């Protein structure tokens, strides 16, 4: 990721033929500053779960004889949860690298978006266990030409956020509909929503609304990956707040590939 960013910065600097030495020095300093900020953010996100894993595993090793089953189980759960968090973070970084290096070539095929919503939901069953899930995708929703893996990741990230930022026992709704020459997929939650000033910025890498809130494990990468993937497939993604009550709405628009579903064409 650093190399991809540094290459991009170096290219940008080279392209500006007329910059003076002073400007050049300033640009180089800015690149260094960005690299530093990125490095410290990434180190923090790697170090925090690692510290928990090492602490819990160390306690288990040193005191296992004095611990009851419940305490041992709790320490083991911490090891597993924090390992999952680490692995999610590393997967996010790899996705970012693919996007940043411009090597991502979507693997297009015709899909019924409802199927991809279904796969994303089944991957998220553990995450959404405490929420009430409602899905309404009409069977006659037009097909879209997308990379199923990328769209599934986008939906997974949005569902993961809805479950993370909206309290337990609230509803998460996934709705699909056709609108002109696109289909829309919305993930709607009953959380506290997003401050108006942050609605665009949340799509920036490493941007988090509640900076000190480490209770909700996150990297600030999920939504920038969503935007990168959706735009790579020729679609758009936007965030809004609900008007009927508090809560966020994330809407993905994707161009319709075939006006009628294949099943109807065959009839
Ligand atoms: P992460 O969740 O790892 O912090 P994201 O890029 O997925 O990173 O989200 C960026 C920020 O946007 C989050 O930290 C959170 O502040 C805000 N956010 C995302 N989804 C929601 C949501 N459904 N409700 C409220 N805030 C949200």
Boltz pocket constraint, residues with backbone or C-beta under 6 A from the ligand:
constraints:
  - pocket:
      binder: B
      contacts: [[A, 157], [A, 158], [A, 161], [A, 162], [A, 165], [A, 166], [A, 189], [A, 191], [A, 192], [A, 193], [A, 194], [A, 202], [A, 204], [A, 207], [A, 208], [A, 209], [A, 210], [A, 216], [A, 217], [A, 218], [A, 219], [A, 220], [A, 221], [A, 222], [A, 223], [A, 224], [A, 248]]
      max_distance: 6.0
